[in-house]
Amino acid sequence: GTSGNIGYSLKLLGGDPLLMATVGEDIAPYSARLESLGIAQTHLRRVPGQFTAQAFITTDLDDNQITAFHPGAMNYAHENRITPGLGVKLASISPDGKEGMHQHARQCAEHGIPFLFDPGQGLPMFSGEELDEFIRLADYVAVNDYEGKLLEDKTGRKLEAVAREVKALIVTLGAHGSHIYTDGKRLEVPSVKAESEVDPTGCGDAFRAGLLYGISNGWDWESTGRLGSIMGAIKIAQRGPQNHDAGRVEIEERFRRAFGYSPW
């Protein structure tokens, strides 16, 4: 799911993603794919008697989506633990089992591992108080525009107030780019015109791969957000969340054509 999608795009960028998830007994075909991509599976925990989480997404002609979801093995996410021994310098806590997300946020904070809180479609699971804890522990928060409104409603605070508690709050706006709230400012990051618009499923994950890459490499926020836009534009031209195949050199060239410079 989210972990694999983000990891896939990070691998395209030349990163070395480490996936952590609980999976079911039906994982073998996907496991073989990850192996062929050179993506580590060290921390994929198989749960006996369970199916891997499944999402079925229906998209209309205006890119509105309805999702049917079965968590399966994801409900056991709390059985994975984040420890200093992982050697992780930056983490993303994305949609997962509710208790697992809580524990992983606390474990990252305990061990001094900076992390991006990316609640996605899991955001409605949490109360305002629970979201306040995630924000307090996180270094970065990423939501889309709908999730941003929901975050405001649940916490009773405007996004500008939430942003003051983290290093950056990123709000994606689909075809309208993104806003990055940081250092008391709101940066407006443009979208990038795609070669074609085939399927938006997974665009948010591709964008987040760009965010994580930029953050981990010490880029400024404008360049980091722009890389996210590039990754989203590359993804939307292909059906499915893991069928875009631009390599790092091509991604840099796309960036240079769109923005007139290279941050590499």
C-alpha positions as CSV (number, residue, x, y, z in Angstrom):
1,G,0.0,0.0,0.0
2,T,1.2,3.4,1.0
3,S,4.6,2.2,2.2
4,G,5.3,0.3,-1.0
5,N,4.1,3.2,-3.2
6,I,6.3,5.7,-1.5
7,G,9.2,3.3,-1.4
8,Y,8.9,2.6,-5.1
9,S,9.2,6.3,-6.0
10,L,12.0,6.8,-3.6
11,K,13.9,4.0,-5.3
12,L,13.4,5.7,-8.7
13,L,15.0,8.8,-7.1
14,G,18.0,6.8,-6.1
15,G,17.0,6.5,-2.4
16,D,17.2,3.3,-0.3
17,P,13.8,2.9,1.3
18,L,13.1,0.6,4.2
19,L,9.5,-0.6,4.3
20,M,7.9,-1.5,7.6
21,A,4.5,-3.1,7.6
22,T,2.5,-6.2,8.6
23,V,1.4,-8.4,5.7
24,G,-0.7,-11.5,5.2
25,E,0.0,-15.0,3.8
26,D,-0.9,-13.8,0.3
27,I,2.1,-11.5,0.0
28,A,4.3,-13.8,-2.1
29,P,3.6,-12.2,-5.6
30,Y,4.1,-8.7,-4.2
31,S,7.2,-9.8,-2.3
32,A,8.7,-11.1,-5.5
33,R,8.1,-7.8,-7.1
34,L,9.8,-5.9,-4.3
35,E,12.7,-8.2,-4.6
36,S,13.0,-7.6,-8.3
37,L,13.0,-3.8,-7.6
38,G,15.8,-4.2,-5.0
39,I,13.5,-2.8,-2.2
40,A,14.4,-4.3,1.3
41,Q,11.7,-6.4,3.0
42,T,13.5,-7.0,6.2
43,H,10.7,-5.4,8.3
44,L,7.7,-6.8,6.5
45,R,6.2,-9.0,9.2
46,R,3.9,-11.8,8.0
47,V,0.8,-12.4,10.1
48,P,-0.4,-16.1,10.0
49,G,-4.1,-16.5,9.0
50,Q,-4.4,-13.0,7.7
51,F,-4.7,-11.4,4.2
52,T,-2.6,-8.3,3.3
53,A,-4.6,-5.1,3.5
54,Q,-6.6,-4.4,0.3
55,A,-7.9,-1.2,-1.1
56,F,-10.3,-0.9,-4.1
57,I,-10.6,2.6,-5.4
58,T,-13.2,3.8,-7.9
59,T,-12.3,7.0,-9.7
60,D,-14.8,9.1,-11.8
61,L,-14.0,11.3,-14.7
62,D,-13.4,14.3,-12.4
63,D,-10.9,12.3,-10.4
64,N,-13.2,12.0,-7.4
65,Q,-12.6,8.7,-5.6
66,I,-14.4,6.2,-3.4
67,T,-12.3,3.7,-1.6
68,A,-13.4,0.3,-0.2
69,F,-10.8,-1.0,2.3
70,H,-10.1,-4.2,4.3
71,P,-7.3,-3.8,6.8
72,G,-6.5,-7.5,7.4
73,A,-2.9,-7.9,8.6
74,M,-2.6,-4.1,9.0
75,N,-4.4,-4.4,12.3
76,Y,-1.3,-6.0,13.7
77,A,1.0,-3.1,12.8
78,H,1.8,-2.4,16.5
79,E,3.8,-5.7,16.5
80,N,6.5,-3.9,14.6
81,R,8.8,-1.7,16.6
82,I,11.0,1.3,15.6
83,T,14.4,1.1,17.4
84,P,17.7,2.8,17.0
85,G,19.1,-0.4,15.5
86,L,17.2,0.3,12.3
87,G,19.7,3.0,11.5
88,V,16.8,5.2,10.2
89,K,17.5,9.0,9.8
90,L,14.0,10.0,8.6
91,A,10.7,8.2,8.9
92,S,7.2,8.6,7.4
93,I,4.2,7.4,9.5
94,S,1.5,6.9,6.9
95,P,-1.9,5.1,7.0
96,D,-1.5,1.9,9.0
97,G,-3.1,0.2,12.0
98,K,-4.3,2.8,14.5
99,E,-2.4,1.5,17.5
100,G,0.7,0.9,15.3
101,M,0.7,4.5,14.1
102,H,0.4,5.7,17.7
103,Q,3.3,3.5,18.9
104,H,5.6,4.3,15.9
105,A,5.2,8.0,16.5
106,R,6.1,7.7,20.1
107,Q,9.0,5.4,19.3
108,C,10.4,7.8,16.7
109,A,10.2,10.6,19.2
110,E,11.7,8.5,22.0
111,H,14.7,7.6,19.8
112,G,15.2,11.0,18.3
113,I,14.2,9.9,14.8
114,P,12.6,12.8,12.8
115,F,9.3,11.8,11.1
116,L,6.7,13.0,8.7
117,F,3.1,12.5,10.0
118,D,1.1,11.5,6.9
119,P,-2.3,10.3,8.1
120,G,-4.0,10.2,4.7
121,Q,-7.2,8.3,4.6
122,G,-6.6,7.1,8.2
123,L,-7.1,10.6,9.6
124,P,-10.8,10.1,10.5
125,M,-9.8,7.3,12.9
126,F,-8.3,9.8,15.3
127,S,-9.8,12.2,17.8
128,G,-8.6,15.8,18.1
129,E,-6.6,14.9,21.2
130,E,-4.9,12.1,19.4
131,L,-4.1,14.3,16.4
132,D,-2.6,16.9,18.8
133,E,-0.2,14.2,20.1
134,F,0.9,13.2,16.6
135,I,1.5,16.9,15.8
136,R,3.4,17.5,19.0
137,L,5.7,14.5,18.3
138,A,6.2,15.0,14.6
139,D,8.7,17.1,12.7
140,Y,6.6,17.5,9.6
141,V,2.9,17.0,8.7
142,A,1.5,16.3,5.2
143,V,-2.2,16.3,4.2
144,N,-4.3,17.0,1.1
145,D,-6.7,19.8,1.0
146,Y,-9.7,17.7,2.3
147,E,-7.6,16.2,5.1
148,G,-6.4,19.7,6.0
149,K,-9.9,20.9,6.5
150,L,-10.7,17.8,8.6
151,L,-7.5,18.4,10.6
152,E,-8.7,21.9,11.4
153,D,-12.2,20.6,12.4
154,K,-10.9,17.9,14.6
155,T,-8.2,19.9,16.4
156,G,-10.1,23.2,16.5
157,R,-7.1,25.0,15.1
158,K,-6.3,26.6,11.7
159,L,-3.5,25.2,9.6
160,E,-1.4,28.2,10.4
161,A,-1.5,27.4,14.1
162,V,-0.8,23.7,13.5
163,A,2.2,24.7,11.3
164,R,3.8,26.6,14.2
165,E,4.3,23.3,16.1
166,V,6.3,21.6,13.3
167,K,9.1,22.4,11.0
168,A,6.8,22.3,8.0
169,L,3.1,21.6,7.2
170,I,2.6,20.5,3.6
171,V,-0.9,20.7,2.0
172,T,-1.3,19.2,-1.4
173,L,-3.9,20.7,-3.7
174,G,-4.0,18.3,-6.7
175,A,-3.7,20.2,-10.0
176,H,-3.3,23.4,-8.1
177,G,0.1,22.5,-6.6
178,S,0.7,22.6,-2.9
179,H,1.2,25.0,0.0
180,I,4.1,24.6,2.5
181,Y,3.7,26.4,5.8
182,T,7.1,26.9,7.4
183,D,8.9,29.6,9.4
184,G,5.6,31.6,9.7
185,K,5.3,31.8,5.9
186,R,3.1,30.0,3.3
187,L,5.0,29.0,0.2
188,E,3.0,28.4,-2.9
189,V,4.4,25.5,-5.0
190,P,3.1,25.2,-8.5
191,S,1.9,22.0,-10.1
192,V,3.7,20.6,-13.2
193,K,1.9,19.8,-16.4
194,A,1.7,16.1,-16.9
195,E,2.3,14.5,-20.3
196,S,-1.2,12.9,-19.9
197,E,-3.7,12.5,-17.0
198,V,-4.5,8.8,-16.8
199,D,-4.9,7.9,-13.1
200,P,-4.5,10.0,-9.9
201,T,-4.2,6.9,-7.7
202,G,-0.9,7.0,-5.9
203,C,0.0,10.6,-6.9
204,G,0.0,11.6,-3.3
205,D,2.5,8.8,-2.4
206,A,4.7,9.9,-5.3
207,F,4.6,13.5,-4.1
208,R,5.6,12.3,-0.6
209,A,8.5,10.4,-2.0
210,G,9.7,13.7,-3.4
211,L,9.2,15.4,0.0
212,L,11.2,12.7,1.9
213,Y,14.0,12.8,-0.7
214,G,14.3,16.6,-0.5
215,I,14.1,16.6,3.4
216,S,16.7,13.9,3.7
217,N,19.1,15.6,1.3
218,G,18.8,19.0,3.0
219,W,17.0,20.8,0.2
220,D,15.2,24.1,0.6
221,W,11.4,23.9,0.8
222,E,10.7,25.4,-2.6
223,S,12.9,22.7,-4.3
224,T,11.5,20.0,-2.1
225,G,7.9,20.9,-2.9
226,R,8.7,21.2,-6.6
227,L,10.2,17.7,-6.7
228,G,7.0,16.5,-5.2
229,S,5.1,18.2,-8.0
230,I,7.4,16.5,-10.6
231,M,6.9,13.1,-9.1
232,G,3.1,13.5,-9.0
233,A,3.1,14.6,-12.7
234,I,5.2,11.6,-13.7
235,K,2.9,9.2,-11.8
236,I,-0.5,10.5,-13.1
237,A,0.5,9.7,-16.6
238,Q,0.5,6.0,-15.8
239,R,-2.3,3.7,-14.6
240,G,-1.7,2.3,-11.1
241,P,0.6,3.5,-8.3
242,Q,3.8,1.7,-9.3
243,N,3.9,1.7,-13.1
244,H,5.8,5.0,-13.7
245,D,9.5,4.2,-14.4
246,A,11.4,7.5,-14.8
247,G,14.9,7.2,-13.5
248,R,16.8,9.7,-11.4
249,V,18.5,11.3,-14.5
250,E,15.2,11.7,-16.3
251,I,13.5,13.1,-13.1
252,E,16.3,15.7,-12.8
253,E,15.8,16.7,-16.5
254,R,12.1,17.0,-16.0
255,F,12.8,19.3,-13.0
256,R,15.2,21.4,-15.0
257,R,12.7,21.9,-17.8
258,A,9.9,22.8,-15.5
259,F,11.8,25.2,-13.1
260,G,15.0,26.2,-14.9
261,Y,17.5,24.8,-12.5
262,S,18.6,21.6,-10.7
263,P,18.8,21.2,-6.9
264,W,21.0,18.1,-7.3
